[in-house]
């Protein structure tokens, strides 16, 4: 039974890897949160990403994993997180009633957005959540553009064409 379930997951992730380029083309930056082609893993931790206070932040849910068993590396603008969650050795396969946690190796690679200062990447681990952050150059941060309301009858500024 376990091998059938594992086979289904393997097939699913194989299909996902084949469609990875399609996701990137269709979803743009949001596709950076999906597992990327070539990542061999038994499970993929949940992830969220956002910008706050001039930093890009990635948060991975990896409860039950010792942070000493997590490998974090950066090459160019690619951050890779690898690790392993070991199954409790004291429980035999035939003794499980419900087994909802995923065990084994994981790997996630993220493409950092343009403007991230890759030499200033930091990581911390609290309550089963790995947080990776790096400052973003001010020129690459989103900024608010005010939309001005014109009163009724007010003329819009005209653009002059030049020849």
C-alpha positions, 0 to 999 in steps of 0.5 A: 500500500505504501509503495502505491501511494509513493508511486502516485506522488512520484508520478505527480511530481514528475508531471509537475517537473515536466510542466515547470516551464509552462508554469513559469511562462503562465504565472510569472513571478508566482511560479518561483514558489513552486518546486522547480525542475530537477528537484528530487524530494520526498516532500515539498515544504509549504512556503510563502514569500512577501516583501516587508520593510525593504526585504524579501522574505521566504518562510518554509514550514519544516516542523520536526526538523532539526535546523542543524540538518538543514542546508541553505546555499545560494548561487547567483540569485538562486537560494536552495534549501535541503534537509531531511525529516526522519521517520520515528525509528521506534514505530514500525510500518505495520504499527501505524494507524494514521500516517499524515506526515511526509518523511524523507528528503526535501529540496526547494530552490527559489529564484530571488527577485531582481535587486536583492542583495544576495551577499546579505541573505539571512536565515533564522529558525523559530517554531518549525518555520525557517525564515530567509530574508534579504534586503532589496535595493530601494530602486527595485521595491514597489512604490505607490503612485498616486492617482489624481482625481480630475474634477468634472470638466477639467481638461486632461493634460495633453501630450504633444507629439514630436516629429 
